[in-house]
Amino acid sequence: MSKNPSLTLAFGTLMLTLGALAMGASVLFVRLADVGPFASAFWRVALALPPLALWAALAEGTRAFRADRLSLLAGAFFAGDLFFWHLAILGTTVANATVLATTSPLWITAFAVLVLRQRVSRDGLIGLALCIAGALALVGRSWQFDPQHLPGDAAGLATAVFFAGYFLAVSRARASRGAAAITLVSTATTALILLAVALMAEPTLWPASAGGLAALVALALVSQVGGQGLMAVGLASVPPAFGALVFFLEVASAAALGALLLDEPITVLQAAGGALILAGIVVARPRARPARAGEVGMETSGTGYREGRH
């Protein structure tokens, strides 16, 4: 990794961007899989374990297979994220679930302010507002409030909270462990938890067709190995509060793939939403200069939170 702060930030941002795009493809693969939602969540992580184990062994040797508290915690949070995400899909509209699930940057910012007692830069707040507006525009008029959907909407919010926990746990773990080890240990933890959930909630775990199996393999390789792995790599170089904004691109990726492969054309409003997300990321991008004392988020370097406040 270059010692040039600008190049380091650019590399981290690129990794997070590619990770967000890969994770955005998960909606497509889940639709094509012919198993229930909790079964697809389990296979997403279970089928990812062999390539992750190979990556970890090549990158870090046998020490990569040791469990550590932060990676285990990250895996538990991600299991909660996938569990509540599928509950949200089943209990409310896809639009509602998507909007509520993408509020995780709000929870990350709240954690920084309320728990770490840090301020967020003005550019960071502006970028956050632009990204939220963009996500709302991408969903467009599909968003709706219905009291009957309140349990599903609550699950959507829970999804965001758990993903924020996962995001912050991975970011903290990167201070002492490599991306391959963290991704492997956290994914294995998630797989164990979701196996128990799928056995209780699904009538069958097995895909009924070769096409369904192929979709599950793609879900594991693209969204879990690629998406989560690239996220872990990027979080070593990018402040978590900014990195969370990059993951608004996951919504844009899902919309673009829907237009290309599922005959779901992008409207002018959705295109404007994608532009707002890009604008928010540009505005909130980390600067290669030290932050003022007590400030967090968009102008720090390295892992984001200032030394001594981590």
N, C-alpha and C positions, 0 to 999 in steps of 0.2 A: 504494500500500500504506500502511495506517495506521501511524503511529509508535507506536501503543499496542501493547506487547508481547503482551498477551492477545489482542487482535484479530488480530494477525499470526499468532500460533500457531494460533488457531482457524481462520483462513483456510487456512493450510498443511495443517492436519489434515483439513479438509473436502476439499481438493483430492486429498490422498493417499487418503482414504477412497473418493471417487468413482473414482479411478484403480484402486484395488484391486478394486472391484466390477466395473469394466469389464474388467479383465484376467481376473477369474474367469469371465467369459462365454466365454473362449477355448475351454474344454473343450467347450462346447456346439457352437460353430461348427466346431471340428475334427471332431467326430463327424458333422456334417451334410455336410461337404465330401467329395467323392468322388475325392480324390487321396491319395497316400501321405503319411506324416507329415512327411517332409523337404520335399516339395513344398508342403504346406500352410504349413510354417514359412517357406519362401521367399516365397510369395504374401502371407503376413501382412505382411511388411515391404515387399515390392515395390509392392503396390497402395496402401500407405500413403504412398508418396513424393509423388505429385501433390498431395494435400491438405496434406501437411506443407510442401512447397515453397511453396504459396500462403500458408499461415500464416506461414512464415518471411519471405517477401518483404513481406507486409503489416506484420509486426511490426518487422522490423529492416532491411529493404532488402537490397541486394546483399551487404552484409557478412555476412549470415547464412549465405551459401553457402561461406564460407571454412572450411576444415578446421582443427581444432586438436587437439592431442595428446590431451587428456582425452576429447573427444567421440569421436575415433577409437578410443581405448581402450575407452570405454563400448560402442561398437558391436561390437568384437571380443568383449568379455565377454558381451554379449547373444546373439551368435551361438553362443557356447559354451553358454550357458544353454539355448537352444532345441534345439541339437544333442543335448545330454546328456538333456534332458527327454524327447525322443522316443525316445532309446535306452532310457531307463528305462521308458517305457510299453511298449516292445516286449519288454523283458527281465525285467520283474517285474510284480507286480500293480499296478493303478492306485492302490490304497490305499497300498502301500509307496512307490510313486513320489511320491505326494502328500505323505506325511508327511516323507520324506527331503528333498524339494525345498523344504519350508517351514522347514527349519532354517537358512535364510540369516541370520536375526537372531543366531544363535549365532556365526556366522562374522564378522559385523560387530562384535559385541561382542568376540570374540577379537582381531580386528585392533586395536580401540581399546585393549585392555589390553596386548597383547603387542608391538605395533609402535609405537603412539602413547604407550605407557606411561601410560595414564590409568585412573582408577578409574571404576567404574559405580556409580551411586547405588543405595541399598537398594531404593527404589521401582522403579527400573528392573529390577533382578534379579527382584523379586516379579512385576512385570508380565510379564516374559519367561517366567517359570515358568508363570504362568496361561495365557498365550497358547499355549505348547507343549502344556499339558494340554488346552486347548480343541481344538487341531488334532488331537490324538490321539483325543479323544472324537468329533470329527466323522467321522473315518475309522472309528472303532468296531472291531468285531470283524473287519472286513475285513483289518486288518493281520495279517500272518503272516510267520514266518521260514522260509525254505526255502533250503538250501545251493545248490540249482540256480538260485536267483534272485540269487545274490551279484553277478554282473556287472551286472545291472539295478539292484540296490540301490546299488552303487557309482556307477552313472551318476546315480541320484537324488541322492546326496550331492554329486557333481560339479556337478549343476544348481544346488544351493544355493550352492556356492562361487562359481560364475560369476555368479549373480544378485547375490550380495553384492558382487563386484567391480564389476558394472555399477552397482549402487546407489551405491556409494561414489564411483565415477568421475563419475557425473552430479552428485552432491552437491558434489564439488570443482569441477566445471566451472561450476556455477551461481554461483560467486564472481566469475566474469569474463564469462560469456556468458548470453544469454537462453534461456528454455526452448525456444522454437521452433527456434533455431539448433542447440542441442544435440540435440534430438530428430531433426531432419532429418539432421544429419551422422552421428549414431550409427546411425540407421535405414538410411541409404545404405550404411554400412560393413557392417552386418549382412546387408543384401540381397546384396552382392557375395560375401560369404563363403558364405552359404547357397545362392546360385545354383550355386557350384562343388560344394557337397555334394549338392544335389538332382540335378545332372546326372550325378554319379557313382553315386548311390544309388537313384534312382527310374527306373522304365521310361518314365514319361511325366510331364510337368509339367502337362498341360492337364486341367481338369475335364471330366467326361464329360456333364454336364447343366447346365441353367440353374440348378437348385437348388443344385448344387455350387458354381457360380460365385457365386451370391448369398451362400452361406455364407462363401466366401473374402473377398468384398467386405466383409461384415459383420465378419469377423475382423480385417481391416485397419483399418476405420474405428472400430470399438468398442474392440477390445483394444489395437491399436497406436497409432493416432492419439489416441484418447480415453485409454486406460490409461497409455501411456508419456508422453504429453503432459502429462496432469494430474499425474503423478508428478514430472516435471521442474519444473512450476510449484510444487508443494508443497514440494519439497526446498529451495527458497530460504528458506523460513520455518520449517522444522521440523528439529530435530536428526536426523541420519541414523539413530542407534540407535533413537530412538522411531519414526521413519518406517517402519523395517523392521517394527516390531510392527504398525503399521496394516495392513501387507500380509498379515498373517494373515487379514484379512477376505476375501482372495481365495479361500481355502478355503471360507469360509462362503457366499460368493457362488455358487461352483460348486455347492455342496450345495442352495442355495435354487433355483437355476435348474433343477437336476436334478429337484427336487420339482415345480416348476411346469410344466415343459415335457417332461420325459422320463419321467414317471410313476415317479420314484424317491422315495418318501415319506421325510420326515425323521423319524427315531426320537427318542424322549425323550433318549437319550444324545447324539445329534447336537445337539438343541436346547440341552442343557446345555453342550455344547462351544462353541456360538456365544456363549452367555452368558459363559462363562469368557474367551473372547477379548475380548469387550467390556469385561469387568471388568479384564483385564490392561492394556488400552489406557488405561482411565480411571485406574488406579493409577499407570501409568508416564507419564502425560501431562506434558509440560514445564511447569514453573512459571515464571511471569514474574518470576523473581528470578535474580541471578547465581549460578552454581554455586560451590561451595567450590574453592579452588585444587587443581588436579589432577584434578577430578572431571568426568566426561563423561556425556553421554547424555540423561538425562531431566529435567535442571533447568537446561539452558543455553538461551540464546536465539539467534536468528539461524540460522546454518547448523549449529549444534550443537556443534562442537568449539571449545574456547576459543582465542581469538586467540593466535597464537604457538605453538600446539600443532597447528596444522592440517596 
